[in-house]
């Protein structure tokens, strides 16, 4: 969002700024996301949230809206946010993104989520077992000296 538009919004009465921002969000998404609707009576929270979100998600200059929605779908599925996932799927459908493209984004999110679980789990497993090793003077995981005589 351009800095001048941000200044204009911040000069308005809070309730007028909220109304304008929510109309803009509805025009872009085709709906008002649940969390924004929930926060509509909290302009001190809603206005900065929408301004921040707009700067990244809706007014991003280096990626097109299709790419942003596909990323949003992949991330939503990876973090298991059912509400976000369904909303971003609806937005993607409105943008003409195919079911197959959406599924690909979900597969990518699932793959990264799976890799995250495996990486965290195997690091924990490795740290608990490798520090007990008698064959090394330094633990490869935590880089602490191992007292072999213990």
QUIJO-V563617 format. One record per residue. N is the residue number from 1. RES is the residue in three letters. OMEGA is omega as a letter, one per 40 degrees, with the letter a starting at -180 (* if undefined). Layout:
n: [N | N]
res: [RES | RES]
omega: [OMEGA | OMEGA]
This chain:
n: [1 | 2 | 3 | 4 | 5 | 6 | 7 | 8 | 9 | 10 | 11 | 12 | 13 | 14 | 15 | 16 | 17 | 18 | 19 | 20 | 21 | 22 | 23 | 24 | 25 | 26 | 27 | 28 | 29 | 30 | 31 | 32 | 33 | 34 | 35 | 36 | 37 | 38 | 39 | 40 | 41 | 42 | 43 | 44 | 45 | 46 | 47 | 48 | 49 | 50 | 51 | 52 | 53 | 54 | 55 | 56 | 57 | 58 | 59 | 60 | 61 | 62 | 63 | 64 | 65 | 66 | 67 | 68 | 69 | 70 | 71 | 72 | 73 | 74 | 75 | 76 | 77 | 78 | 79 | 80 | 81 | 82 | 83 | 84 | 85 | 86 | 87 | 88 | 89 | 90 | 91 | 92 | 93 | 94 | 95 | 96 | 97 | 98 | 99 | 100 | 101 | 102 | 103 | 104 | 105 | 106 | 107 | 108 | 109 | 110 | 111 | 112 | 113 | 114 | 115 | 116 | 117 | 118 | 119 | 120 | 121 | 122 | 123 | 124 | 125 | 126 | 127 | 128 | 129 | 130 | 131 | 132 | 133 | 134 | 135 | 136 | 137 | 138 | 139 | 140 | 141 | 142 | 143 | 144 | 145 | 146 | 147 | 148 | 149 | 150]
res: [UNK | UNK | UNK | UNK | UNK | UNK | UNK | UNK | UNK | UNK | UNK | UNK | UNK | UNK | UNK | UNK | UNK | UNK | UNK | UNK | UNK | UNK | UNK | UNK | UNK | UNK | UNK | UNK | UNK | UNK | UNK | UNK | UNK | UNK | UNK | UNK | UNK | UNK | UNK | UNK | UNK | UNK | UNK | UNK | UNK | UNK | UNK | UNK | UNK | UNK | UNK | UNK | UNK | UNK | UNK | UNK | UNK | UNK | UNK | UNK | UNK | UNK | UNK | UNK | UNK | UNK | UNK | UNK | UNK | UNK | UNK | UNK | UNK | UNK | UNK | UNK | UNK | UNK | UNK | UNK | UNK | UNK | UNK | UNK | UNK | UNK | UNK | UNK | UNK | UNK | UNK | UNK | UNK | UNK | UNK | UNK | UNK | UNK | UNK | UNK | UNK | UNK | UNK | UNK | UNK | UNK | UNK | UNK | UNK | UNK | UNK | UNK | UNK | UNK | UNK | UNK | UNK | UNK | UNK | UNK | UNK | UNK | UNK | UNK | UNK | UNK | UNK | UNK | UNK | UNK | UNK | UNK | UNK | UNK | UNK | UNK | UNK | UNK | UNK | UNK | UNK | UNK | UNK | UNK | UNK | UNK | UNK | UNK | UNK | UNK]
omega: [a | a | i | i | i | i | i | a | a | i | a | i | a | a | i | i | i | a | a | a | a | i | i | i | a | i | a | a | a | i | i | i | a | a | i | i | i | a | a | i | i | a | i | i | a | a | i | i | a | i | i | i | i | a | a | a | a | a | a | a | a | i | i | a | i | a | i | i | i | i | i | i | i | a | i | i | i | a | i | i | a | a | i | a | a | i | a | i | i | i | i | i | i | i | i | i | a | i | a | i | i | i | i | i | i | i | i | i | i | i | i | i | i | i | i | i | a | a | i | a | a | i | i | i | a | a | a | a | a | i | i | a | i | a | a | i | i | i | a | a | a | i | i | i | i | i | a | a | a | *]
